[in-house]
Amino acid sequence: MAKVVKTATSESSNLGGFILTAPKSIDAGSTEYLTFTAFNVSGGQVTIKILNWYTQEVLAESKGVVINNMNMWVEIVVPPLSTDTKAKLQLKGTFSDGYKIEAEKEVFIRHSTIITFVQTDKPIYKPGQTVKFRVLPLDSQLKPLEANTVADVWIEDPSDIRVVQWKQIKFDEGMVQLELPLSNEPTLGTWSIKTIINKVTSTQKFDVEKYVLPKFEVKVKPPSFAMADAVVIPVEICAWYTYGKKVDGTYEMKANYKRNPWESRHVPTVKYSGLISGCEIIDIYAVDFLVQSRRLGIRNIEVFVRVTENGTGIVGNSSATLDVSHSALSLTFLGLEGDSDYFKPGLPYFGQLSVTKPDGVPVANEKIEICAEYHESPSNVYLRSTPREKFCQLFTSDQEGVIPFSVAPAPSDYLQNPILWQKQ
């Protein structure tokens, strides 16, 4: 704060003085309130001015009636300025008893720091629609501007041609709402809403585009695998627009065994159709595919979906493959490469067994019996001898679906070969 304190002496030698309190930095375009107190004086009047330091141009001025020994507020309106300005605060006063006051103090005026928010009701418009927007100007402290603040607002097309304008708009309620109806054949591209408030310019852009039919995507979501003894196989089909809304229309779905390129024989095929709104779950009956038999071998099922949008007839397609498994578990010895698949005479054998579902998901707490058979060494290494001894042990898979196991040492004249199976 800048404080001016001064005393004055009259011909009657009575001491008089005053105190003027004002900020050292003032915001352009704002209303400032100064405090002034005069003591040991009779009634009078003071004039406070803000002048440009270099040109002596009067930027703001205010007058007030003084009462002895009483604090008074002096309101002074600072005009908008586009640049920072060095100025001086000048005080002059005269009183009925002959006292005179005159003082100056340097101040700094910050240029107008107005933040103007221009918000449209949407970012993209189609020909014939109405552009609705509002303008909210705030000062440097994010407070609404004075009610008597005025602004010029206009809209330019992509060719920088001013299409419409509003002059001297007042912000009686802190903000204004305006709108522009577009013609049926406006200039396509990026348009601009521009404002000037207290010599501060701001711009907000929006786009005008032709109507384009929305795109949608079709997805087929079969289960990760299907058991051969399953009664039904649920397949989910979904159709959604790229902006997140569900598609209403009809679907056609065909499911058949995957055929090898060289095959010409017929494979089972089933077809389904109906209405769709977003997502639908279709149950495929396994008996239609003869999945419980191995007559067609181990094959995957292919699913093809076609969705037609209501009203437009636009078609979206998708497909997926479904694995069919005849075994609920997949058992795999881990690390059986290199020398790990050999028993070393006199030493125990350590290994790991992986237990997973057909889709590779580990199975925890599954009981598996692992057996080791001991064979006598045959004279011909290509002939397999009859098992002489067999040892079995029951294990339980851990949370990762892994079973660590060990096999006791065997005599040096034996061959060892582990055999595993699932205990149901």
Backbone hydrogen bonds, N-H to C=O, Kabsch-Sander energy under -0.5 kcal/mol:
donor,donor_aa,acceptor,acceptor_aa,energy
2,A,22,A,-4.3
3,K,1,M,-0.6
4,V,20,L,-3.0
5,V,3,K,-0.6
6,K,18,F,-1.8
8,A,16,G,-4.7
10,S,14,N,-1.0
13,S,10,S,-1.7
16,G,8,A,-2.8
17,G,39,F,-1.9
18,F,6,K,-2.3
19,I,37,T,-2.4
20,L,4,V,-2.6
21,T,35,T,-2.7
22,A,2,A,-3.0
22,A,20,L,-0.5
26,I,108,F,-3.3
28,A,110,R,-2.9
29,G,79,P,-1.0
30,S,27,D,-1.3
32,E,30,S,-0.6
32,E,76,I,-2.6
34,L,32,E,-0.5
34,L,74,V,-2.9
35,T,21,T,-1.8
36,F,72,M,-2.4
37,T,19,I,-2.2
39,F,17,G,-2.4
44,G,66,V,-1.2
45,Q,94,T,-2.2
46,V,64,G,-2.5
47,T,92,K,-3.5
48,I,62,S,-3.2
49,K,90,Q,-2.6
50,I,60,A,-2.5
51,L,49,K,-0.5
51,L,88,K,-2.4
52,N,57,E,-2.7
53,W,86,K,-2.3
56,Q,52,N,-1.9
59,L,50,I,-3.2
59,L,57,E,-0.7
60,A,50,I,-1.4
62,S,48,I,-2.4
64,G,46,V,-2.1
66,V,44,G,-2.7
69,N,38,A,-3.7
70,M,67,I,-1.5
72,M,36,F,-2.0
74,V,34,L,-3.0
75,E,73,W,-0.5
76,I,32,E,-2.6
78,V,30,S,-2.8
78,V,76,I,-0.6
85,T,109,I,-2.7
87,A,107,V,-2.4
88,K,51,L,-2.2
89,L,105,K,-3.9
90,Q,49,K,-2.9
90,Q,88,K,-0.6
91,L,103,A,-3.1
92,K,47,T,-2.2
93,G,101,I,-2.5
94,T,45,Q,-2.0
95,F,99,Y,-2.2
96,S,43,G,-2.3
98,G,95,F,-1.7
101,I,93,G,-2.9
103,A,91,L,-2.3
105,K,89,L,-1.8
107,V,87,A,-2.6
108,F,24,K,-2.8
109,I,85,T,-3.0
110,R,26,I,-3.1
110,R,108,F,-0.6
112,S,81,L,-2.5
115,I,138,L,-2.7
116,T,114,I,-0.6
117,F,115,I,-0.6
117,F,136,L,-2.9
118,V,116,T,-0.6
119,Q,117,F,-0.5
119,Q,134,R,-2.1
121,D,132,K,-2.1
125,Y,207,D,-2.7
128,G,183,S,-1.8
129,Q,126,K,-2.1
131,V,129,Q,-0.5
131,V,180,L,-3.1
132,K,130,T,-0.7
133,F,178,L,-2.7
134,R,119,Q,-1.9
135,V,176,V,-2.6
136,L,117,F,-2.9
138,L,115,I,-2.8
139,D,143,K,-2.6
142,L,139,D,-2.1
145,L,137,P,-0.9
149,T,146,E,-1.9
151,A,169,I,-1.4
152,D,196,I,-1.9
153,V,166,W,-2.7
154,W,194,K,-2.3
155,I,164,V,-2.4
156,E,192,S,-2.7
157,D,161,I,-2.1
160,D,157,D,-2.5
162,R,160,D,-0.5
163,V,155,I,-2.8
163,V,161,I,-0.6
164,V,155,I,-1.1
166,W,153,V,-3.8
169,I,151,A,-3.0
171,F,149,T,-1.4
172,D,170,K,-0.8
174,G,171,F,-1.3
176,V,135,V,-1.8
178,L,133,F,-2.9
180,L,131,V,-2.4
182,L,129,Q,-2.9
189,G,208,V,-2.2
191,W,189,G,-0.5
191,W,206,F,-3.4
192,S,156,E,-2.5
193,I,204,Q,-3.6
194,K,154,W,-3.0
194,K,192,S,-0.6
195,T,202,S,-2.2
196,I,152,D,-1.9
197,I,200,V,-2.5
198,N,150,V,-0.5
200,V,197,I,-1.8
201,T,199,K,-0.5
202,S,195,T,-1.8
204,Q,193,I,-2.4
206,F,191,W,-1.8
207,D,123,P,-2.4
208,V,189,G,-2.8
209,E,125,Y,-2.5
217,E,240,W,-3.0
219,K,238,C,-2.5
221,K,236,E,-3.6
226,A,323,D,-2.3
228,A,325,S,-2.5
230,A,227,M,-1.7
233,I,284,I,-2.8
235,V,282,I,-2.8
236,E,221,K,-1.9
237,I,280,E,-2.9
238,C,219,K,-2.5
239,A,278,G,-3.1
240,W,217,E,-2.0
241,Y,245,K,-3.5
242,T,215,K,-2.3
244,G,241,Y,-2.0
247,V,239,A,-2.3
249,G,247,V,-0.5
249,G,276,I,-2.5
250,T,308,T,-2.1
251,Y,274,G,-2.8
252,E,306,R,-2.2
253,M,272,Y,-3.3
254,K,304,F,-2.7
255,A,270,V,-2.7
256,N,302,E,-2.2
257,Y,268,P,-1.3
258,K,300,N,-2.9
263,E,260,N,-1.7
270,V,255,A,-2.7
272,Y,253,M,-2.9
274,G,251,Y,-1.7
276,I,249,G,-2.6
278,G,247,V,-2.1
279,C,277,S,-1.3
280,E,237,I,-2.5
282,I,235,V,-3.3
282,I,280,E,-0.5
284,I,233,I,-2.5
284,I,282,I,-0.6
285,Y,283,D,-0.6
286,A,231,V,-1.9
286,A,284,I,-0.5
287,V,231,V,-0.5
288,D,285,Y,-1.5
289,F,286,A,-1.6
290,L,286,A,-0.5
290,L,287,V,-0.7
291,V,286,A,-1.3
293,S,290,L,-1.4
297,G,294,R,-1.5
299,R,297,G,-0.9
301,I,322,L,-2.9
302,E,256,N,-3.4
303,V,320,A,-2.9
304,F,254,K,-3.1
305,V,318,S,-2.9
306,R,252,E,-2.3
307,V,316,G,-3.0
308,T,250,T,-2.7
309,E,314,I,-3.0
310,N,248,D,-2.5
312,T,310,N,-1.2
313,G,309,E,-1.9
316,G,307,V,-2.7
318,S,305,V,-1.9
320,A,303,V,-1.9
322,L,301,I,-3.3
325,S,226,A,-2.8
330,S,356,T,-3.0
332,T,354,S,-2.0
334,L,352,Q,-2.8
337,E,335,G,-1.8
340,S,337,E,-1.6
342,Y,339,D,-1.4
346,G,410,A,-1.0
347,L,344,K,-2.3
349,Y,407,V,-2.5
350,F,348,P,-0.5
351,G,405,F,-2.5
352,Q,334,L,-0.6
353,L,403,I,-2.2
354,S,332,T,-3.5
355,V,401,G,-3.4
356,T,330,S,-2.1
356,T,354,S,-0.5
357,K,361,V,-2.6
360,G,357,K,-2.3
363,V,355,V,-2.4
364,A,362,P,-0.5
365,N,397,S,-1.9
368,I,395,F,-2.7
369,E,421,W,-1.1
370,I,368,I,-0.5
370,I,393,Q,-2.6
371,C,419,I,-2.4
372,A,391,F,-3.0
373,E,417,N,-1.5
374,Y,389,E,-3.5
375,H,373,E,-0.5
375,H,415,L,-2.9
376,E,386,T,-0.6
377,S,413,D,-2.0
381,V,379,S,-0.6
383,L,380,N,-2.0
388,R,374,Y,-3.2
389,E,374,Y,-1.6
391,F,372,A,-2.8
393,Q,370,I,-2.1
395,F,368,I,-3.0
397,S,366,E,-2.1
398,D,402,V,-2.0
401,G,398,D,-2.1
403,I,353,L,-2.6
405,F,351,G,-2.6
407,V,349,Y,-2.6
414,Y,411,P,-1.6
415,L,375,H,-3.5
417,N,373,E,-1.8
419,I,371,C,-2.7
421,W,369,E,-1.6
423,K,367,K,-0.6
424,Q,422,Q,-0.7
